[in-house]
Amino acid sequence: MIEARHLRVLRAVASTGSFSAAGRELGCTQPAVSQQMKALEASVGTPLLVRTGREMRLTQAGEALVRHAAGIIAGLTAAEEEVAAIAGLRAGRVRLVSFPSGSSTLVPTALAALRAAHPGTRVSLEEAEPPKSVELLREGDCDVALAFRYEGAAGAEEWDDLVVRPLLTDRLVALVPEGHRLARTEGAVAIGELARESWIAGCPRCRGQLVEVCEGAGFTPRIDFATDDYPAVVGLVGAGLGVAVLPQLAVESVRPRGARTVALEPAVRREIVALTLPDLAQVPAVTATLDELARAGARQPAAR
């Protein structure tokens, strides 16, 4: 195997014409230069230099190797500089996948802080709900995935193979029209009090959680409308077409015109986390992104 340090010595010998002059140029001794040249010739299996009096002359193989050495060393130098830039957060790329309410609340705050601290680090954003976002991470299609899981939910995902950075615990709240009989309630409302209401459901995962919680309270919700779009859910509630249960974080991402939030009992919470692979957790840009997401989570009203 040809080593870069040996190529640098060969180029110095070729340009200066002697081991001693090459040593002075490289800042090492003449015996060290001689030893490295012997090691290089052993690696390639053929002589590279011929001694003519006090000077050295390149063999044909030596000339060929010197000709290629410039490009090899330049490429290695460029690679070293790029890696150093990435390690020092002067450069780097992070592919982030987030669910919609995380994209509109946690992600902007985190990425603005990341850009201010490390302007050379680029972050791309794609939206996907878990478990799809987690699949993208495991398949190598992203570097960080924002995900959530409900406390005590049946079939909760296993993340034992991933690095899990907790961001916040998000509580579910009821959303009712402003003129609803429970709209001005000061304390928490038992979800059973909404048993006879028309329901507006959110994303499929949240919809499943809603049905599970309602059935636990002794009733099955009559779902008249279902949409993955949180602003649409809020709009339908605000128009008086039904009630909904949404994560607090989702409500904060939309201005709930014509609707009011009401605390629920029993409390239903979801854990919001940032996930990455163990090897990726060692990459400085990924670590910095996780740190900023954690800070953004701590500042969210839903986390208090």
Rosetta blueprint (number, residue, H / E / L):
1 M L
2 I L
3 E L
4 A H
5 R H
6 H H
7 L H
8 R H
9 V H
10 L H
11 R H
12 A H
13 V H
14 A H
15 S H
16 T H
17 G L
18 S L
19 F H
20 S H
21 A H
22 A H
23 G H
24 R H
25 E H
26 L H
27 G L
28 C L
29 T L
30 Q H
31 P H
32 A H
33 V H
34 S H
35 Q H
36 Q H
37 M H
38 K H
39 A H
40 L H
41 E H
42 A H
43 S H
44 V H
45 G L
46 T L
47 P L
48 L L
49 L E
50 V E
51 R E
52 T E
53 G L
54 R L
55 E E
56 M E
57 R E
58 L E
59 T L
60 Q H
61 A H
62 G H
63 E H
64 A H
65 L H
66 V H
67 R H
68 H H
69 A H
70 A H
71 G H
72 I H
73 I H
74 A H
75 G H
76 L H
77 T H
78 A H
79 A H
80 E H
81 E H
82 E H
83 V H
84 A H
85 A H
86 I H
87 A H
88 G L
89 L L
90 R L
91 A L
92 G E
93 R E
94 V E
95 R E
96 L E
97 V E
98 S E
99 F L
100 P H
101 S H
102 G H
103 S H
104 S H
105 T H
106 L H
107 V H
108 P H
109 T H
110 A H
111 L H
112 A H
113 A H
114 L H
115 R H
116 A H
117 A H
118 H L
119 P L
120 G L
121 T E
122 R E
123 V E
124 S E
125 L E
126 E E
127 E E
128 A L
129 E L
130 P L
131 P L
132 K H
133 S H
134 V H
135 E H
136 L H
137 L H
138 R H
139 E L
140 G L
141 D L
142 C L
143 D L
144 V E
145 A E
146 L E
147 A E
148 F E
149 R E
150 Y E
151 E L
152 G L
153 A L
154 A L
155 G L
156 A L
157 E L
158 E L
159 W L
160 D L
161 D L
162 L L
163 V E
164 V E
165 R E
166 P E
167 L E
168 L E
169 T E
170 D E
171 R E
172 L E
173 V E
174 A E
175 L E
176 V E
177 P E
178 E L
179 G L
180 H L
181 R L
182 L L
183 A L
184 R L
185 T L
186 E L
187 G L
188 A L
189 V E
190 A E
191 I H
192 G H
193 E H
194 L H
195 A L
196 R L
197 E L
198 S E
199 W E
200 I E
201 A E
202 G L
203 C L
204 P H
205 R H
206 C H
207 R H
208 G H
209 Q H
210 L H
211 V H
212 E H
213 V H
214 C H
215 E H
216 G H
217 A L
218 G L
219 F L
220 T L
221 P L
222 R E
223 I E
224 D E
225 F E
226 A E
227 T L
228 D L
229 D L
230 Y H
231 P H
232 A H
233 V H
234 V H
235 G H
236 L H
237 V H
238 G H
239 A L
240 G L
241 L L
242 G L
243 V E
244 A E
245 V E
246 L E
247 P E
248 Q H
249 L H
250 A H
251 V H
252 E H
253 S L
254 V L
255 R L
256 P L
257 R L
258 G L
259 A E
260 R E
261 T E
262 V E
263 A E
264 L E
265 E E
266 P L
267 A L
268 V L
269 R E
270 R E
271 E E
272 I E
273 V E
274 A E
275 L E
276 T E
277 L L
278 P L
279 D L
280 L H
281 A H
282 Q H
283 V L
284 P H
285 A H
286 V H
287 T H
288 A H
289 T H
290 L H
291 D H
292 E H
293 L H
294 A H
295 R H
296 A H
297 G H
298 A H
299 R H
300 Q L
301 P H
302 A H
303 A H
304 R L
